[in-house]
Amino acid sequence: IGIIVGTTVLVLTNIVMVAIMTMTPIHMQHHGNAMSAIGLTIGLHVAAMYLPSLITGSLVEKLGRTKMVVASAITLTFAGLLAAFAPGESTFLLTVALILLGLGWNFGLISGTAIVIDSTTIQTRAKTQGSIDVGVALGGSIGSLLSGVVVAYSSYGTLGFLGVYLSLLLIPLVVWASVKRRHHVERNQSLSQ
């Protein structure tokens, strides 16, 4: 069950991040933002994706995987809502949205990977992680392609709301996994008595 949960966290967070990130520069340019502002927005987004990793790793260990997946879902939700409601000409609000998007992705990446590691043995870990990485890459590619379709036939705001919806799916997923894990532990304890 851990491999399924970890994989889902990794794939969904990547779809949300790539979909919104892909269309933001186009959305900003369409609303008259300068290329320098767009470059700064994307640069800060990428920094938020990777720079917090050491702190995030410690948080995953201290707070637990489930809480950090929920933190990822909430952060990505705020990013999607801010992207959806921010005026297209507001460089500041769109930059904050993309910083949150990068941070939420970081939380999901590290907590999802930790769940996968917890659920595999050293002998199967590399093969499992490689397979998951293919799924993550495919999810990102699909998110990138579909984001253009969504914006072309609807709006950037709709894309933000779709990101919110996908992000919020992470919360019932980890709650379900926690309940299943608790039942499994209780059953094993009752069998061992």
Secondary structure, DSSP 8 states (H G I E B T S, - for coil): -HHHHHHHHHHHHHHHHHHHHHHHHHHHHHTT--HHHHHHHHHHHHHHHHTTHHHHHHHHHHH-HHHHHHHHHHHHHHHHHHHHHS-TT-HHHHHHHHHHHHHHHHHHHHHHHHHHHHTS-TTTHHHHHHHHHHHHHHHHHHHHHHHHHHHHHS-HHHHHHHHHHHHHTHHHHHHHHHHHHHHHHHHHHHHH-
